[in-house]
Amino acid sequence: MRYAPAILVGRLTRFAARLRKPGGGSAVPGLVVNRVAPRYLKRTLSGFPQGLIVVSGSSGKSTTTKMLVAILRAHGVDVFTNPSTANISQGLTSALLEQADWRGRVPGDVAVLEMDEGHGAVVMQGVDARIVALTNVMVDQIDRFHDSAMVVGMLARIATRANESLVVNADDAALERLAATVGTGLAVHRYGVSAGVLAGSPRGLGYAETSPSRLSPADGVVVEEVDGSRAALADGEASVAIRLPARGTHYAVDAAAAYATAKATLGERFDRDTARDALSAIPAVFGRGERTTVRGQEVEFVLVQNPASYQLNVDGIERGTEQILFAIGSDVRDPSYFWPTDASALRRVAIVSGSKAAEAALMLAYDGVEIGRVEPDLARAVDDFLAAPAPIAGVKTIVFSADAMRRTRAHLGLTGTE
């Protein structure tokens, strides 16, 4: 009863927001509820019978969360989760509001939530998590995270809220140091890649600092092989072959993170075959190597958010792809932080667009990429790109930053939950 008025106000706000902008305004109801009932978010997050599992880090949060949810649900667990676009406080509240009854209660045995590392450090104040899973620390958005040590501090504050287990990437030296500081009552579970997989990644793993030691399969979940969209995970003496939702070692690492976290969550109930099948069946998260048909054309969406994800995802695009739209939006306030990356493998981009089109075109030109045209109007660029004949080699590929992704998605009417 305490939160009934706030729930009503939030739902009326959501209705009004969707009337004004179909498919948009998803965070507005959460913003309103947080103002009207500031304790609702924390109280609800603490109310799931089997606890709260938090996934955070610089990159890979969305895919890891989706994989983990799939594994748990395949084991019969009733999971509440948030869309990857709802990983800040008002987005989390809006996601809860979607499922809450009139008293504010949200169904589910366990909550698995992706959390932005900055907002998560604030949201988790006063909230206990059963398990915290951390993906990595990368050089990230310089307007928000000017230093990697700042990100480590935020993740450390999230990690302190775990009361059962901490799951960390053993290849990330910053996370290994963080794990060494936790109390003796907290179990630490690890995942990582083999020496062979690391050697096969000439640009490395993208972390701010990579650990020099390699994890043994006896001590955690190890990515022992990656071949395009197929991978093998070593779990003790067992080898688990899986299909990835998209190409690239970073997706295999996400799978290992989800697998290790599911093991920590389920304990003796964990079944390797069930986990393997769940991982192999999962589709790509929107924008993360996802392929879909739009206006009769097969299109691949590739999201770049920081220099590391830019490099890893651009390197993952199939060689010879001949039709690429490259769009950088207003979320990239200073495009210069992408300059250390190398996009020369793209060879040619048909259209460069977005509010930072000029800067993006200059950057690509310095990498030796041929540019067909610069079109700052993203809607027009998307329409023209999709209207062009189908490519002879590869599929039409749209590379975009988060702002350009949201605008492209809205323009194409792709408004469903990720």
Buried (B, 14 or more C-beta within 10 A) or exposed (E): EEBEEBBEBBBEBBEEBBEEEEEEBBBBBBBBBBEBBEEBBBBBBBBBEBBBBBBBBBBBBBBBBBBBBBBBBBBEBEBBBBBBBBBBBBBBBBBBBBBBEEEBBBEBBBBBBBBBBBBBBBBBEEBBBBBBBBBBBBBBBBEEBEEBEBBBEBBBBBBBBBBBBBBBBBBBBBBBBBBEEBEEEBEBBBBBBBEEBBEEBEEEBBBBBBBEEBBBBEEBBBBBBBEEBBBBBBBEEEBBEBBBBBBBBBBBBBBBBBBBBBBBBBEEEBBBEBBBBBBBEBEBBBBBBBBBEBEEBBBBBBBBBBBBBBBBBBBBBEEEBBBBBBBBBEBBEEBEBBEEBBBEBBBEBBBBBBBBBBBBBBBBEEBEBEBBEBBBEBBEBBBBBBEBEEBEEBBBBBBBBBBBBBBBBBBBEBEEEB
